[in-house]
Amino acid sequence: MAFGKPKTPLTPEEQVERNRRRAIGLSVAAEAFKQGDPVGRALGLQQQFEQQAQQAEQDKLLQQLAQDPRYADMVRLYQAGLDPRLSMAGQRKIVKGADGYNYYADTGKRVLPGIEKEDDKDYKSVKDAAGYLRYIEGPQKGERVFPEVVIEKRPDIKDEASLRKEFNDQSKYFKGIAQSFGKVLGTDPTAAGDVSLVFAYMKMLDPGSVVREGEQATARNAAGVPSRIINLYNRVITGETLLPEQRADFRKQAQNIYDLALSDQSGVVSRYTSIAEDKGMKPETIIFDYTKGIQPLIFRKSLENATLEDLQQLDASKYNEEELEILAKVLADKIR
């Protein structure tokens, strides 16, 4: 028995095409036993398969685009039957003007400027004494262009001292969290250290609590603290010590609270930096970095939790003078 040359395996695309042709051929054969137009049926099936192939290719492309953050919103809008260009709005507020069109609230520009109504006409507008745009001609004369927009009145900031005071007022919550977190990181694994550790953690949970360190905590003077934490604190101040895993858990939870507060504080810093720059002031005279005292403590704790071998492999060129000093002290403690 003679054998020919082995056939080259089909590619996935070739396999799909072969299956498509087989399906059309089977359909034609089936139609041959029926009354009707088998050729027309075959052509119809071929067109249907081509449409399905195009749709499959389009779906595949959309799936790929949906994985890219730059196009994910556009894909979702398209699949929902909406104009993908709406994704360009991002987090910007969109309002409906008196003329029936949508506008960006921050710039006043049309959301989809290419779409026009049959009777559309641009009418002039000016700002009134309150800062709102109003039409001065056309059927909406005298009406506000953006009726849904409300202009927030900020107090007049006359000097840097006033703006600095406002920034500090907005930063009070973060300052309290940062101070308590610093105490959490700075405690030693001793009975007294455990008291300070749990007390500082309680202050992070409830910055407004009136319980004093070393005194019994109650649901009244520490209203924002869970009862299990209150009970544990009361046991600690009587001499009970924490287990190593309990200390680690307290520090981990405290880190989570600090990170969340830091995220909010970053927004405050960004906002007041912009205000200072808009008024021609130097942001460094307004903004204070309340994380300065915390970062060295976080760095030290990360080193203390590392092994001696890991510390010896660190690249000293990546650290500043203060960090190198901390690294040297931690290494000395671990070598002893």
C-alpha angles and dihedrals in degrees: 000000000000122000126204128217114301113261119247110246114255120249117239090256092050090048091053091049092049092050089049092053091047091053092051091048093051090049092052091050091050092049090052088072093052135066113256139061111314092180092053089047090052092050090048091052091048090053090047092052091049091052091049090049091051091048091048090051090049092049090050091052092048091051090053093047091048089062090059112082089214093063104024094097092047091053092050091050091048093050089049091055094252132125108274089215089074087076088073087074090074109171093337117125117247121202134183116244126218088255090064097252127117118245137186106253095215099050105018091231122141115260094220105018093174093066113084134181119230094246094038119142130165114240126195120251137186136192117261126217091275092054097255123133114240132183115249095190141023132047092311094051110157094014123116115260092218105029093175095056116101117194112221113223112223121197112257108263104209102174145009093261091060093048092045090052091050091050092050091050090053090049098053095100093051092046090056092048092047093050093050092045090053089056091049091054094044099055123110125226093257135108091262090044091053090054091053092044096054093039092053090048090051089053089054090053093045113017089177096057117124099207113124122223110266094022127106113272120221138181087258102054094035102035095158096053122093114248093241090059091047091051092048091049091051090052092049094053089055092058105275113135130215125248116245091250090052091054090049092050093050091052092047093051091045089053090054092052091047093049091052092049090046090055091055091045090053088060091051091050092049093049096050092043089059092046091051093048092048090054093047094251128135109253091213089065091054106034124067123193105230091182095070096095093043102052096067090051092050090048092050093049091051089053094047090054092052124087123253090247092054092050092050090055096053118118105242092198090072095063133076125233095269093049092047090054091052090047091052092051093049091048091050091052092050094048093054 
